[in-house]
Amino acid sequence: MNDERNHVSVLALNPAVDIGYEIPQLLEYQKVRASQTWYHPGGNGINIARALTELTVQANCCSIIAGESGDLLLNLLGDTLGDRHKWFRVQGETRLNTTILQHSPPGQYEITSVGPEIPPDMLTRVCDCLLDIAGNGIVVLSGLLPPGVPDSTYRELIERVNGQGGKVVVDTHGEVLQLALEAKPWLVRLNRHILEMSMKQRMDTAQDIAAAARTIQQRGIDFVCVTLGNEGAVLVNADNSYHCIAPKVHKQSTVGCGDSVLSGLIASALKGETPQQMLRFGVLCGSATASHPGTELFRREDLETESMNIEVTQLDV
């Protein structure tokens, strides 16, 4: 990939302040004291921009901010993204997402809020900003669309980015995903549940996953990645399909794992690495995030531990 394409621009239309609580057990109608509490800047786009920055990839980000919770998000971000973060303010409040990690019985509970409505003129401004800074680089469109944003928004952005010589990564689901696929993004990431819902069938093996992902890839998409939790991930391209089992780690939280896998795939692709290397590195990043509590993402030093050595299997699907 040429040097002029070695940057990534991320759209964060619906960022959030991620709040994590570690508790002994949820008790109905009783107050439970958290043993630990975490606050992090979050939402899919912000997580991906942070993860790419941790991987020393130049990541630009265009986001929507609202209210006092939006100010908290900016304070939590600090100078992580520096002047590469362009944000636009709307009425309302930025989302507050809550993750509860329960000790006994072990469990994870997540509550996500809706986010502020984005007026049409503001949507136009933030999308134009994204396209301007993206040039012919990689653009990441991820997460649910907030109120006021048409389902066709990602599809239209893909068409415009493709038209200016760039490549688009998409991570979403439902009608937004189906419309986005029509515009032929470069890379699509989805999880097993979303794939099964899309195909209306259960998939038990890596071969099943790869065969279903192949039907998506054949619609003109370079890479389709399906994340499988502690079973790792499958990556399909025009040449073959691959499965990488996740390394054994002490899993503490799944928040941000998919975003981390996606960031690893992109960072590896920017280095011109093979699909097998892309998949391996993506799984490493996702597993490293799972080993952190609350809503923390991986750190670069997590990726250098020997216990993270894993193999990639060619599926020939």
Buried (B, 14 or more C-beta within 10 A) or exposed (E): EEEEBBBBBBBBBBBBBBBBBBBEEEEEEEEEEBEEEBBBBBBBBBBBBBBBBBBEBEBBBBBBBBBEBBBBBBEBBEEBBEEBBBBBBBEBBBBBBBBBBBEEEEEBEBEBBEBBBBEEEBBEBBBEBBBEBBBBBBBBBBBBBBEBBEBBBBBBBBBBBBEEEBBBBBBBBEEBBEBBBEBBBBBBBBBBEBBBEBBEEEBEEBBBBBBBBBEBBEEEBBBBBBBBBBBBBBBBBEEBBBBBBBBEBEBBBBBBBBBBBBBBBBBBBBEEBBBBBBBBBBBBBBBBBBBBBBBBBBEEEBBEEEEBEBEBBEBEB
